[in-house]
């Protein structure tokens, strides 16, 4: 992960560079789907903006390059740690940040997405605002067609972080049985 400056817009951006191997097409496809999840939300102020995804060859290596908003405030986990003993900040500013997270999750749900891996590490602070990030475990329901697709293969067990997974993650007969309710 690199910090860069967007020469056109003049602002800081984060550049994630991933060197891929022989199975790069599957990994590239997953990143394309993850970018599509961000795009589906259509620029909500509490969902991290992902600008572009490129695949390039450099010195015989294949690289995937993902450009996104720079989280100058780090993760919500970091914020919680920094304010661990500050009851006033946690009950005041912390509650305001939690509301922002709810708005970001709500925007994802409105777009047909279920995040399925909500945790403090997947919420980033950008210029003091919480932004929901990392849709790598998400599923998407196209309300127009009713079609459901998951970013990881649907053959996998439900993805997520066990400590933060809903009970449905553990009891679902199939990963496709999970929806937005599992986020709540």
Residue pairs with C-beta under 8 A, 6 or more apart in sequence:
1 14
1 15
1 16
1 17
2 14
2 15
2 16
2 17
3 12
3 13
3 14
3 15
3 70
4 12
4 13
4 14
4 15
4 67
5 11
5 12
5 13
6 12
6 13
6 51
6 67
11 70
12 70
12 72
13 51
13 67
13 68
13 69
13 70
14 67
14 68
14 69
14 70
14 71
15 65
15 66
15 67
15 68
16 65
16 66
16 68
17 63
17 64
17 65
18 27
18 31
18 63
18 64
18 65
18 66
19 61
19 62
19 63
20 27
20 28
20 62
20 63
20 64
21 62
24 55
24 62
24 64
27 64
28 55
28 64
30 136
30 151
30 152
31 53
31 64
31 66
32 53
33 149
33 151
34 50
34 135
34 136
34 138
34 151
35 50
35 52
35 53
35 66
36 140
37 108
37 113
37 135
37 138
37 140
37 151
38 47
38 48
38 49
38 50
38 135
39 50
40 111
40 112
40 113
40 140
41 47
41 107
41 108
41 111
41 113
42 111
43 49
44 103
44 104
44 107
44 108
45 103
45 129
45 131
46 100
46 101
46 103
46 104
46 107
46 129
46 130
46 131
46 132
47 104
47 107
47 108
47 131
47 132
47 133
48 68
48 69
48 71
48 124
48 126
48 131
48 132
48 133
49 68
49 69
49 131
50 66
50 67
50 68
50 69
51 67
51 68
51 69
52 66
52 67
53 64
53 65
53 66
53 67
54 64
54 65
55 62
55 63
55 64
55 65
56 62
56 63
56 65
57 63
69 124
69 126
69 131
70 126
71 124
71 125
71 126
71 131
71 133
72 125
72 126
72 127
73 79
73 124
73 125
73 126
73 127
73 128
74 124
74 125
75 120
75 121
75 122
75 123
75 124
75 125
76 97
76 101
76 120
76 121
76 123
76 124
76 125
76 130
77 119
77 120
77 121
79 94
79 97
79 125
80 90
80 94
80 120
83 89
83 90
83 93
83 94
97 125
97 130
98 130
100 129
100 130
101 123
101 130
101 132
104 123
104 130
104 131
104 132
105 115
105 118
105 132
105 183
108 114
108 115
108 132
108 135
108 138
108 183
109 180
109 183
112 140
112 141
112 142
112 143
113 135
113 138
113 139
113 140
113 141
113 180
114 138
114 139
114 140
114 141
114 178
114 179
114 180
114 182
114 183
115 122
115 132
115 135
115 137
115 138
115 183
116 137
116 138
116 139
116 158
116 159
116 160
116 169
116 178
116 182
116 183
117 134
117 136
117 137
117 138
117 159
117 160
117 161
117 164
118 132
118 164
118 183
119 161
119 163
119 164
121 134
122 132
122 133
122 134
123 130
123 131
123 132
123 133
124 130
124 131
124 133
125 131
135 151
136 151
136 152
136 159
137 151
137 152
137 158
137 159
137 160
138 150
138 151
139 148
139 149
139 150
139 151
139 175
139 176
139 178
139 179
140 148
140 149
140 150
140 151
141 147
141 148
141 179
142 148
142 149
148 176
150 156
150 175
150 176
152 159
154 174
154 175
154 176
156 175
157 175
158 165
158 169
158 170
158 172
158 175
158 178
159 175
160 169
165 182
166 181
166 182
166 183
166 184
168 177
168 178
168 181
168 182
169 178
169 182
172 178
